[in-house]
Amino acid sequence: MKLTLNFRLLFTLLVTLLVWGHIIWDHLHGGIPTHYLLHDDNLPGIPNWLGGILLPFFTWFLLYRIHKRINEPKIPLASEGLRSVIIRFLLAMIVAIIISVLFTFEIDAIEYIMLTIFVAAFIFPLYKSEYLLGWVLGSAFTFGAIIPIGFGSLFAAIFFICYKVPRVGIAYFGSIKR
């Protein structure tokens, strides 16, 4: 299966409608919340409406990256199916929702989940765009869109290093003739 232009447009439109629906609902029910970096009121605040502008573009960008990877693979044998992309997206979204619920109810288990994710990054390619999109969409309701986009992008860069560097090192040291 292919990730078509129509699907990408519809999905981006759905995300846009959901984020702006949430912003309008917040506006009509007490005001648009502002989220603070590291949950500290002394740090700069980021209002949710800013995420309403950025999240549709971010969604479109990540869907385009996924489209390029699965629809136009440079190595035909390395092509991935849309089904595996959807499964990765849903897994990341579920983990983000669990973390959001734990944060909302102030349950101290987030550190263990995050540690597990960082360990899993050495085994699985958690830097891929579908994981990042699932993470952002799964946590945007609780944290707004900007903070998950920022931290998710940072995590994706760290996960890329965690996944690629050991493999390059193993390949290098495995190729040395003794």
MODELLER restraints for C-alpha pairs under 7 A, 6 or more apart:
rsr = mdl.restraints
at = mdl.atoms
rsr.add(forms.Gaussian(group=physical.xy_distance, feature=features.Distance(at['CA:1:A'], at['CA:81:A']), mean=6.58, stdev=0.5))
rsr.add(forms.Gaussian(group=physical.xy_distance, feature=features.Distance(at['CA:1:A'], at['CA:82:A']), mean=5.87, stdev=0.5))
rsr.add(forms.Gaussian(group=physical.xy_distance, feature=features.Distance(at['CA:2:A'], at['CA:71:A']), mean=5.96, stdev=0.5))
rsr.add(forms.Gaussian(group=physical.xy_distance, feature=features.Distance(at['CA:2:A'], at['CA:82:A']), mean=6.48, stdev=0.5))
rsr.add(forms.Gaussian(group=physical.xy_distance, feature=features.Distance(at['CA:3:A'], at['CA:67:A']), mean=5.59, stdev=0.5))
rsr.add(forms.Gaussian(group=physical.xy_distance, feature=features.Distance(at['CA:3:A'], at['CA:71:A']), mean=6.90, stdev=0.5))
rsr.add(forms.Gaussian(group=physical.xy_distance, feature=features.Distance(at['CA:3:A'], at['CA:82:A']), mean=6.87, stdev=0.5))
rsr.add(forms.Gaussian(group=physical.xy_distance, feature=features.Distance(at['CA:8:A'], at['CA:60:A']), mean=6.97, stdev=0.5))
rsr.add(forms.Gaussian(group=physical.xy_distance, feature=features.Distance(at['CA:8:A'], at['CA:63:A']), mean=6.34, stdev=0.5))
rsr.add(forms.Gaussian(group=physical.xy_distance, feature=features.Distance(at['CA:12:A'], at['CA:56:A']), mean=5.86, stdev=0.5))
rsr.add(forms.Gaussian(group=physical.xy_distance, feature=features.Distance(at['CA:12:A'], at['CA:59:A']), mean=6.12, stdev=0.5))
rsr.add(forms.Gaussian(group=physical.xy_distance, feature=features.Distance(at['CA:12:A'], at['CA:60:A']), mean=5.97, stdev=0.5))
rsr.add(forms.Gaussian(group=physical.xy_distance, feature=features.Distance(at['CA:15:A'], at['CA:56:A']), mean=6.44, stdev=0.5))
rsr.add(forms.Gaussian(group=physical.xy_distance, feature=features.Distance(at['CA:16:A'], at['CA:56:A']), mean=5.45, stdev=0.5))
rsr.add(forms.Gaussian(group=physical.xy_distance, feature=features.Distance(at['CA:19:A'], at['CA:52:A']), mean=5.68, stdev=0.5))
rsr.add(forms.Gaussian(group=physical.xy_distance, feature=features.Distance(at['CA:20:A'], at['CA:52:A']), mean=5.86, stdev=0.5))
rsr.add(forms.Gaussian(group=physical.xy_distance, feature=features.Distance(at['CA:23:A'], at['CA:32:A']), mean=6.47, stdev=0.5))
rsr.add(forms.Gaussian(group=physical.xy_distance, feature=features.Distance(at['CA:23:A'], at['CA:48:A']), mean=6.82, stdev=0.5))
rsr.add(forms.Gaussian(group=physical.xy_distance, feature=features.Distance(at['CA:23:A'], at['CA:49:A']), mean=6.32, stdev=0.5))
rsr.add(forms.Gaussian(group=physical.xy_distance, feature=features.Distance(at['CA:26:A'], at['CA:32:A']), mean=5.12, stdev=0.5))
rsr.add(forms.Gaussian(group=physical.xy_distance, feature=features.Distance(at['CA:32:A'], at['CA:47:A']), mean=6.84, stdev=0.5))
rsr.add(forms.Gaussian(group=physical.xy_distance, feature=features.Distance(at['CA:32:A'], at['CA:48:A']), mean=6.34, stdev=0.5))
rsr.add(forms.Gaussian(group=physical.xy_distance, feature=features.Distance(at['CA:33:A'], at['CA:47:A']), mean=5.98, stdev=0.5))
rsr.add(forms.Gaussian(group=physical.xy_distance, feature=features.Distance(at['CA:33:A'], at['CA:48:A']), mean=6.13, stdev=0.5))
rsr.add(forms.Gaussian(group=physical.xy_distance, feature=features.Distance(at['CA:34:A'], at['CA:45:A']), mean=5.71, stdev=0.5))
rsr.add(forms.Gaussian(group=physical.xy_distance, feature=features.Distance(at['CA:34:A'], at['CA:46:A']), mean=5.24, stdev=0.5))
rsr.add(forms.Gaussian(group=physical.xy_distance, feature=features.Distance(at['CA:34:A'], at['CA:47:A']), mean=4.08, stdev=0.5))
rsr.add(forms.Gaussian(group=physical.xy_distance, feature=features.Distance(at['CA:34:A'], at['CA:48:A']), mean=6.10, stdev=0.5))
rsr.add(forms.Gaussian(group=physical.xy_distance, feature=features.Distance(at['CA:35:A'], at['CA:45:A']), mean=5.43, stdev=0.5))
rsr.add(forms.Gaussian(group=physical.xy_distance, feature=features.Distance(at['CA:35:A'], at['CA:46:A']), mean=5.15, stdev=0.5))
rsr.add(forms.Gaussian(group=physical.xy_distance, feature=features.Distance(at['CA:35:A'], at['CA:47:A']), mean=6.19, stdev=0.5))
rsr.add(forms.Gaussian(group=physical.xy_distance, feature=features.Distance(at['CA:35:A'], at['CA:143:A']), mean=6.71, stdev=0.5))
rsr.add(forms.Gaussian(group=physical.xy_distance, feature=features.Distance(at['CA:35:A'], at['CA:144:A']), mean=6.95, stdev=0.5))
rsr.add(forms.Gaussian(group=physical.xy_distance, feature=features.Distance(at['CA:36:A'], at['CA:43:A']), mean=6.13, stdev=0.5))
rsr.add(forms.Gaussian(group=physical.xy_distance, feature=features.Distance(at['CA:36:A'], at['CA:44:A']), mean=5.98, stdev=0.5))
rsr.add(forms.Gaussian(group=physical.xy_distance, feature=features.Distance(at['CA:36:A'], at['CA:45:A']), mean=4.43, stdev=0.5))
rsr.add(forms.Gaussian(group=physical.xy_distance, feature=features.Distance(at['CA:36:A'], at['CA:46:A']), mean=6.15, stdev=0.5))
rsr.add(forms.Gaussian(group=physical.xy_distance, feature=features.Distance(at['CA:37:A'], at['CA:43:A']), mean=5.96, stdev=0.5))
rsr.add(forms.Gaussian(group=physical.xy_distance, feature=features.Distance(at['CA:37:A'], at['CA:44:A']), mean=6.61, stdev=0.5))
rsr.add(forms.Gaussian(group=physical.xy_distance, feature=features.Distance(at['CA:37:A'], at['CA:45:A']), mean=6.82, stdev=0.5))
rsr.add(forms.Gaussian(group=physical.xy_distance, feature=features.Distance(at['CA:48:A'], at['CA:144:A']), mean=5.37, stdev=0.5))
rsr.add(forms.Gaussian(group=physical.xy_distance, feature=features.Distance(at['CA:48:A'], at['CA:145:A']), mean=6.92, stdev=0.5))
rsr.add(forms.Gaussian(group=physical.xy_distance, feature=features.Distance(at['CA:51:A'], at['CA:144:A']), mean=6.47, stdev=0.5))
rsr.add(forms.Gaussian(group=physical.xy_distance, feature=features.Distance(at['CA:51:A'], at['CA:145:A']), mean=4.63, stdev=0.5))
rsr.add(forms.Gaussian(group=physical.xy_distance, feature=features.Distance(at['CA:51:A'], at['CA:146:A']), mean=5.34, stdev=0.5))
rsr.add(forms.Gaussian(group=physical.xy_distance, feature=features.Distance(at['CA:55:A'], at['CA:145:A']), mean=6.29, stdev=0.5))
rsr.add(forms.Gaussian(group=physical.xy_distance, feature=features.Distance(at['CA:59:A'], at['CA:133:A']), mean=6.78, stdev=0.5))
rsr.add(forms.Gaussian(group=physical.xy_distance, feature=features.Distance(at['CA:62:A'], at['CA:129:A']), mean=5.60, stdev=0.5))
rsr.add(forms.Gaussian(group=physical.xy_distance, feature=features.Distance(at['CA:62:A'], at['CA:133:A']), mean=6.78, stdev=0.5))
rsr.add(forms.Gaussian(group=physical.xy_distance, feature=features.Distance(at['CA:65:A'], at['CA:129:A']), mean=6.88, stdev=0.5))
rsr.add(forms.Gaussian(group=physical.xy_distance, feature=features.Distance(at['CA:66:A'], at['CA:129:A']), mean=6.36, stdev=0.5))
rsr.add(forms.Gaussian(group=physical.xy_distance, feature=features.Distance(at['CA:70:A'], at['CA:79:A']), mean=5.69, stdev=0.5))
rsr.add(forms.Gaussian(group=physical.xy_distance, feature=features.Distance(at['CA:70:A'], at['CA:80:A']), mean=5.32, stdev=0.5))
rsr.add(forms.Gaussian(group=physical.xy_distance, feature=features.Distance(at['CA:70:A'], at['CA:81:A']), mean=6.47, stdev=0.5))
rsr.add(forms.Gaussian(group=physical.xy_distance, feature=features.Distance(at['CA:73:A'], at['CA:79:A']), mean=5.50, stdev=0.5))
rsr.add(forms.Gaussian(group=physical.xy_distance, feature=features.Distance(at['CA:85:A'], at['CA:130:A']), mean=6.23, stdev=0.5))
rsr.add(forms.Gaussian(group=physical.xy_distance, feature=features.Distance(at['CA:88:A'], at['CA:130:A']), mean=6.28, stdev=0.5))
rsr.add(forms.Gaussian(group=physical.xy_distance, feature=features.Distance(at['CA:88:A'], at['CA:131:A']), mean=5.93, stdev=0.5))
rsr.add(forms.Gaussian(group=physical.xy_distance, feature=features.Distance(at['CA:89:A'], at['CA:130:A']), mean=4.81, stdev=0.5))
rsr.add(forms.Gaussian(group=physical.xy_distance, feature=features.Distance(at['CA:89:A'], at['CA:131:A']), mean=5.17, stdev=0.5))
rsr.add(forms.Gaussian(group=physical.xy_distance, feature=features.Distance(at['CA:89:A'], at['CA:133:A']), mean=6.78, stdev=0.5))
rsr.add(forms.Gaussian(group=physical.xy_distance, feature=features.Distance(at['CA:89:A'], at['CA:134:A']), mean=4.71, stdev=0.5))
rsr.add(forms.Gaussian(group=physical.xy_distance, feature=features.Distance(at['CA:90:A'], at['CA:134:A']), mean=6.24, stdev=0.5))
rsr.add(forms.Gaussian(group=physical.xy_distance, feature=features.Distance(at['CA:92:A'], at['CA:131:A']), mean=5.24, stdev=0.5))
rsr.add(forms.Gaussian(group=physical.xy_distance, feature=features.Distance(at['CA:92:A'], at['CA:134:A']), mean=4.84, stdev=0.5))
rsr.add(forms.Gaussian(group=physical.xy_distance, feature=features.Distance(at['CA:92:A'], at['CA:135:A']), mean=5.19, stdev=0.5))
rsr.add(forms.Gaussian(group=physical.xy_distance, feature=features.Distance(at['CA:93:A'], at['CA:134:A']), mean=4.18, stdev=0.5))
rsr.add(forms.Gaussian(group=physical.xy_distance, feature=features.Distance(at['CA:93:A'], at['CA:135:A']), mean=5.11, stdev=0.5))
rsr.add(forms.Gaussian(group=physical.xy_distance, feature=features.Distance(at['CA:93:A'], at['CA:137:A']), mean=6.63, stdev=0.5))
rsr.add(forms.Gaussian(group=physical.xy_distance, feature=features.Distance(at['CA:93:A'], at['CA:138:A']), mean=4.47, stdev=0.5))
rsr.add(forms.Gaussian(group=physical.xy_distance, feature=features.Distance(at['CA:94:A'], at['CA:138:A']), mean=6.74, stdev=0.5))
rsr.add(forms.Gaussian(group=physical.xy_distance, feature=features.Distance(at['CA:96:A'], at['CA:135:A']), mean=5.26, stdev=0.5))
rsr.add(forms.Gaussian(group=physical.xy_distance, feature=features.Distance(at['CA:96:A'], at['CA:138:A']), mean=4.91, stdev=0.5))
rsr.add(forms.Gaussian(group=physical.xy_distance, feature=features.Distance(at['CA:96:A'], at['CA:139:A']), mean=5.24, stdev=0.5))
rsr.add(forms.Gaussian(group=physical.xy_distance, feature=features.Distance(at['CA:97:A'], at['CA:138:A']), mean=5.07, stdev=0.5))
rsr.add(forms.Gaussian(group=physical.xy_distance, feature=features.Distance(at['CA:97:A'], at['CA:139:A']), mean=5.84, stdev=0.5))
rsr.add(forms.Gaussian(group=physical.xy_distance, feature=features.Distance(at['CA:99:A'], at['CA:110:A']), mean=6.07, stdev=0.5))
rsr.add(forms.Gaussian(group=physical.xy_distance, feature=features.Distance(at['CA:100:A'], at['CA:139:A']), mean=5.92, stdev=0.5))
rsr.add(forms.Gaussian(group=physical.xy_distance, feature=features.Distance(at['CA:100:A'], at['CA:142:A']), mean=6.03, stdev=0.5))
rsr.add(forms.Gaussian(group=physical.xy_distance, feature=features.Distance(at['CA:102:A'], at['CA:110:A']), mean=6.85, stdev=0.5))
rsr.add(forms.Gaussian(group=physical.xy_distance, feature=features.Distance(at['CA:121:A'], at['CA:159:A']), mean=5.31, stdev=0.5))
rsr.add(forms.Gaussian(group=physical.xy_distance, feature=features.Distance(at['CA:121:A'], at['CA:162:A']), mean=6.02, stdev=0.5))
rsr.add(forms.Gaussian(group=physical.xy_distance, feature=features.Distance(at['CA:121:A'], at['CA:163:A']), mean=5.91, stdev=0.5))
rsr.add(forms.Gaussian(group=physical.xy_distance, feature=features.Distance(at['CA:122:A'], at['CA:162:A']), mean=5.16, stdev=0.5))
rsr.add(forms.Gaussian(group=physical.xy_distance, feature=features.Distance(at['CA:122:A'], at['CA:163:A']), mean=4.65, stdev=0.5))
rsr.add(forms.Gaussian(group=physical.xy_distance, feature=features.Distance(at['CA:123:A'], at['CA:163:A']), mean=6.62, stdev=0.5))
rsr.add(forms.Gaussian(group=physical.xy_distance, feature=features.Distance(at['CA:125:A'], at['CA:163:A']), mean=6.17, stdev=0.5))
rsr.add(forms.Gaussian(group=physical.xy_distance, feature=features.Distance(at['CA:126:A'], at['CA:156:A']), mean=6.85, stdev=0.5))
rsr.add(forms.Gaussian(group=physical.xy_distance, feature=features.Distance(at['CA:126:A'], at['CA:159:A']), mean=5.99, stdev=0.5))
rsr.add(forms.Gaussian(group=physical.xy_distance, feature=features.Distance(at['CA:127:A'], at['CA:156:A']), mean=4.29, stdev=0.5))
rsr.add(forms.Gaussian(group=physical.xy_distance, feature=features.Distance(at['CA:127:A'], at['CA:157:A']), mean=6.66, stdev=0.5))
rsr.add(forms.Gaussian(group=physical.xy_distance, feature=features.Distance(at['CA:127:A'], at['CA:159:A']), mean=5.26, stdev=0.5))
rsr.add(forms.Gaussian(group=physical.xy_distance, feature=features.Distance(at['CA:127:A'], at['CA:160:A']), mean=5.22, stdev=0.5))
rsr.add(forms.Gaussian(group=physical.xy_distance, feature=features.Distance(at['CA:132:A'], at['CA:152:A']), mean=6.02, stdev=0.5))
rsr.add(forms.Gaussian(group=physical.xy_distance, feature=features.Distance(at['CA:132:A'], at['CA:156:A']), mean=6.95, stdev=0.5))
rsr.add(forms.Gaussian(group=physical.xy_distance, feature=features.Distance(at['CA:135:A'], at['CA:152:A']), mean=6.86, stdev=0.5))
rsr.add(forms.Gaussian(group=physical.xy_distance, feature=features.Distance(at['CA:136:A'], at['CA:145:A']), mean=6.74, stdev=0.5))
rsr.add(forms.Gaussian(group=physical.xy_distance, feature=features.Distance(at['CA:136:A'], at['CA:148:A']), mean=5.11, stdev=0.5))
rsr.add(forms.Gaussian(group=physical.xy_distance, feature=features.Distance(at['CA:136:A'], at['CA:149:A']), mean=5.84, stdev=0.5))
rsr.add(forms.Gaussian(group=physical.xy_distance, feature=features.Distance(at['CA:136:A'], at['CA:152:A']), mean=6.81, stdev=0.5))
rsr.add(forms.Gaussian(group=physical.xy_distance, feature=features.Distance(at['CA:139:A'], at['CA:148:A']), mean=6.53, stdev=0.5))
rsr.add(forms.Gaussian(group=physical.xy_distance, feature=features.Distance(at['CA:140:A'], at['CA:148:A']), mean=6.54, stdev=0.5))
